[in-house]
Amino acid sequence: MIAVALLRTANRVAAAGLVRDFSVIDCGAALDIEPDKVGEVYRKLEELGWIDNDYLVTWTSGNRTRGSDAADRQRRRRES
């Protein structure tokens, strides 16, 4: 659920993929988890390379680029 909260945060900002505004306190309160535990998960995701410089590393590979249409997305998928 913490990963889902990170994805939601990454999707809400103008520069999609950034999780700089993610709050371990808010996430912990929403999930009834101690903020320290949420922080541990965040740090572990950084260690695993899932998060780098407050950015979800694989964000652009699986998500639509803002302003693109279905044809552009399909073309990019075929090219990769």
SELO-268741 format. One record per residue: residue in one letter; x, y, z of N, C-alpha, C, O in turn. Coordinates in steps of 0.001 Angstrom, whole numbers, plus 500000, padded with zeros to 6 digits. Atoms other than C-alpha are relative to their C-alpha. Layout:
<pts>
{"A", {X, Y, Z}, {X, Y, Z}, {X, Y, Z}, {X, Y, Z}},
...
</pts>
This chain:
<pts>
{"M", {500816, 498800, 500000}, {500000, 500000, 500000}, {500864, 501271, 500000}, {500452, 502312, 499488}},
{"I", {499094, 498850, 500015}, {502943, 502321, 500552}, {500420, 500301, 498559}, {500491, 501465, 498164}},
{"A", {499634, 499810, 501403}, {504007, 501775, 496929}, {498853, 500647, 499228}, {499086, 501496, 498368}},
{"V", {501162, 499397, 500654}, {500467, 502628, 495805}, {499921, 501479, 500353}, {499640, 502311, 499490}},
{"A", {500014, 498597, 499581}, {500620, 505838, 497832}, {501084, 500790, 499266}, {500859, 501937, 498881}},
{"L", {498937, 499339, 500765}, {503933, 506685, 496140}, {499582, 500221, 498550}, {499827, 501287, 497985}},
{"L", {500465, 499865, 501386}, {502424, 506040, 492708}, {498956, 501099, 499872}, {498967, 501862, 498907}},
{"R", {501013, 498944, 500024}, {499475, 508275, 493522}, {500645, 501374, 500103}, {500242, 502312, 499414}},
{"T", {499283, 498730, 499858}, {501837, 511033, 494626}, {500693, 500351, 498689}, {500635, 501497, 498244}},
{"A", {499269, 499778, 501252}, {503906, 510640, 491452}, {499071, 500411, 498869}, {499484, 501121, 497952}},
{"N", {500956, 499703, 501061}, {500793, 510916, 489316}, {499326, 501365, 500177}, {498786, 501914, 499216}},
{"R", {500711, 498745, 499718}, {499435, 514076, 490969}, {500799, 501253, 499705}, {500215, 502334, 499614}},
{"V", {499174, 498802, 500172}, {502354, 516428, 490351}, {500169, 500351, 498527}, {500003, 499498, 497655}},
{"A", {499828, 499545, 501387}, {503022, 518479, 487223}, {501129, 499244, 499315}, {501002, 498863, 498152}},
{"A", {498888, 500782, 500547}, {506356, 516721, 486693}, {499789, 498549, 500416}, {500359, 498087, 501404}},
{"A", {500397, 501361, 499639}, {504926, 513200, 486710}, {501214, 499133, 500309}, {502226, 499172, 499610}},
{"G", {498938, 500893, 499570}, {507074, 510669, 488499}, {500718, 500480, 501245}, {501375, 499690, 501923}},
{"L", {499349, 499470, 498798}, {508329, 512955, 491255}, {499203, 499634, 501245}, {497975, 499712, 501260}},
{"V", {500649, 500326, 498731}, {507597, 511866, 494803}, {500523, 500886, 501120}, {500446, 500532, 502296}},
{"R", {499455, 499052, 499025}, {509192, 514841, 496523}, {498950, 500413, 501030}, {499284, 500663, 502188}},
{"D", {501074, 499577, 499101}, {505802, 515750, 498041}, {499418, 498861, 500827}, {498483, 499078, 501598}},
{"F", {500483, 501141, 499226}, {505275, 512254, 499494}, {500255, 500248, 501479}, {501361, 500623, 501868}},
{"S", {499883, 499773, 498563}, {504631, 512520, 503232}, {499894, 498667, 500739}, {498865, 497993, 500689}},
{"V", {500043, 501245, 499223}, {505564, 509575, 505433}, {498989, 500117, 501136}, {498393, 499118, 501539}},
{"I", {500963, 499792, 498916}, {503392, 511101, 508169}, {498577, 499799, 499494}, {497794, 499073, 500107}},
{"D", {501340, 500152, 500568}, {500292, 511393, 505971}, {499733, 498566, 499566}, {498650, 498028, 499800}},
{"C", {500155, 501386, 500446}, {500864, 507959, 504457}, {499809, 499077, 501192}, {498936, 498209, 501178}},
{"G", {500127, 500821, 498801}, {501356, 506399, 507873}, {498644, 500144, 500656}, {498049, 499159, 501093}},
{"A", {501314, 499760, 499393}, {498199, 508004, 509204}, {498892, 499351, 499175}, {497972, 498751, 499732}},
{"A", {501030, 500567, 500870}, {496145, 506904, 506194}, {499978, 498473, 500060}, {498920, 497854, 499952}},
{"L", {499906, 501463, 499990}, {497388, 503321, 506437}, {500087, 499406, 501397}, {500183, 498189, 501558}},
{"D", {499873, 500428, 498606}, {497567, 503165, 510240}, {501318, 499249, 500232}, {501363, 498185, 500849}},
{"I", {498647, 500531, 499859}, {501309, 502495, 510086}, {500859, 501108, 500601}, {500671, 502284, 500289}},
{"E", {499089, 499008, 499426}, {504003, 504225, 512106}, {500794, 500683, 498883}, {501305, 500009, 497989}},
{"P", {499231, 499286, 501032}, {505672, 506943, 510000}, {501431, 499482, 499847}, {501977, 499490, 498744}},
{"D", {498644, 500551, 500079}, {509068, 505424, 510868}, {500045, 498782, 499082}, {501012, 498599, 498342}},
{"K", {500070, 501189, 500855}, {508012, 502191, 509139}, {499838, 500404, 498536}, {500447, 499805, 497649}},
{"V", {500179, 499500, 501367}, {506846, 504114, 506063}, {501343, 500533, 499490}, {501716, 500283, 498344}},
{"G", {498676, 499483, 500359}, {510224, 505886, 506032}, {500990, 498881, 499692}, {501813, 499011, 498786}},
{"E", {499126, 501150, 500260}, {512012, 502521, 506213}, {499720, 499416, 498617}, {500645, 499080, 497877}},
{"V", {500373, 500528, 501319}, {510090, 501292, 503173}, {500500, 500942, 498905}, {501037, 500485, 497896}},
{"Y", {499531, 499007, 500974}, {510889, 504515, 501290}, {501512, 499856, 499793}, {501987, 499814, 498658}},
{"R", {498544, 500141, 500103}, {514603, 504154, 502077}, {500392, 498691, 499318}, {501353, 498655, 498549}},
{"K", {499717, 501285, 500635}, {514543, 500491, 501038}, {499752, 500083, 498489}, {500516, 499525, 497702}},
{"L", {500274, 499816, 501421}, {512965, 501447, 497711}, {501101, 500816, 499326}, {501415, 500593, 498157}},
{"E", {498854, 499249, 500530}, {515795, 503956, 497241}, {501201, 499063, 499835}, {501884, 499101, 498811}},
{"E", {498887, 500948, 500067}, {518361, 501240, 498005}, {499842, 499038, 498829}, {500826, 498666, 498190}},
{"L", {500277, 500934, 501089}, {516701, 498945, 495468}, {500018, 500667, 498627}, {499937, 499992, 497600}},
{"G", {499948, 499266, 501253}, {516877, 501674, 492830}, {498637, 500337, 499412}, {498543, 500769, 498263}},
{"W", {501346, 499680, 500464}, {513112, 502136, 492562}, {499763, 501504, 500026}, {499028, 502048, 499201}},
{"I", {500087, 498544, 499850}, {513433, 505763, 493712}, {501417, 500556, 499931}, {502325, 500051, 500591}},
{"D", {498704, 499345, 500100}, {516329, 508031, 492729}, {499770, 501503, 499918}, {499074, 501985, 499025}},
{"N", {500169, 498544, 499954}, {516517, 511724, 493626}, {498528, 500405, 499995}, {498121, 501296, 499249}},
{"D", {501441, 499715, 499854}, {512825, 511760, 494596}, {499218, 499756, 498716}, {498197, 500403, 498484}},
{"Y", {500677, 500305, 501260}, {511826, 510297, 491224}, {499843, 498485, 499879}, {500782, 497738, 500154}},
{"L", {500218, 501418, 500243}, {510264, 506910, 490449}, {500699, 499649, 498687}, {500278, 500083, 497614}},
{"V", {499099, 500259, 501115}, {512913, 505528, 488115}, {499286, 499430, 498778}, {499581, 499843, 497656}},
{"T", {500658, 500636, 501146}, {510627, 503401, 485930}, {498694, 500686, 499623}, {497906, 500129, 498858}},
{"W", {501286, 499328, 500232}, {507797, 505933, 485833}, {499670, 500142, 498521}, {498575, 499769, 498103}},
{"T", {500302, 499716, 501399}, {508078, 506885, 482159}, {499892, 498747, 499147}, {499257, 498785, 498093}},
{"S", {500057, 501199, 500841}, {508512, 503320, 480885}, {498615, 499375, 499973}, {498255, 498723, 498993}},
{"G", {501299, 500640, 499969}, {505047, 502240, 481940}, {498823, 500942, 500005}, {497676, 500497, 500046}},
{"N", {501081, 499026, 499910}, {503041, 505428, 481996}, {499957, 500888, 498780}, {500973, 501171, 498144}},
{"R", {500240, 499160, 501152}, {501591, 507570, 479331}, {500635, 501366, 500222}, {500578, 501919, 501320}},
{"T", {499449, 498653, 499960}, {503367, 510803, 478565}, {498855, 500982, 499899}, {497987, 500833, 499038}},
{"R", {501092, 499022, 500027}, {501112, 513742, 479281}, {499949, 500693, 498657}, {500976, 501083, 498100}},
{"G", {500188, 499326, 501256}, {499659, 515257, 476167}, {500114, 499091, 498783}, {499883, 499538, 497660}},
{"S", {499893, 500895, 501144}, {500230, 512191, 474008}, {498670, 499302, 499766}, {497824, 499223, 500656}},
{"D", {501225, 500728, 500289}, {497511, 510269, 472289}, {500306, 498512, 499875}, {501464, 498102, 499963}},
{"A", {499852, 501449, 500031}, {496926, 506524, 471927}, {500940, 499545, 498892}, {501726, 498620, 499094}},
{"A", {499137, 500395, 501117}, {498662, 506307, 468537}, {501471, 500219, 500339}, {502313, 499375, 500030}},
{"D", {498619, 499727, 499594}, {501825, 507923, 469913}, {500479, 498977, 501018}, {501606, 498489, 500930}},
{"R", {499622, 500992, 498982}, {501839, 505586, 472903}, {500262, 498640, 499356}, {501237, 497971, 499699}},
{"Q", {499827, 501290, 500665}, {501424, 502528, 470675}, {501289, 499979, 499172}, {502013, 498983, 499180}},
{"R", {498774, 499917, 500790}, {504225, 503674, 468349}, {501224, 499869, 500890}, {502155, 499134, 500559}},
{"R", {498856, 500073, 499073}, {506603, 504182, 471300}, {500150, 498598, 500561}, {501270, 498115, 500724}},
{"R", {499948, 501359, 499459}, {505700, 500764, 472700}, {500625, 499050, 498975}, {501441, 498203, 499338}},
{"R", {499470, 500859, 501051}, {506485, 499086, 469367}, {501497, 500252, 499763}, {502248, 499329, 499447}},
{"E", {498599, 499660, 500226}, {509801, 500935, 469060}, {500909, 499508, 501116}, {502111, 499345, 500902}},
{"S", {499141, 500405, 498879}, {511028, 499803, 472466}, {500197, 498524, 500085}, {500896, 498045, 500978}},
</pts>
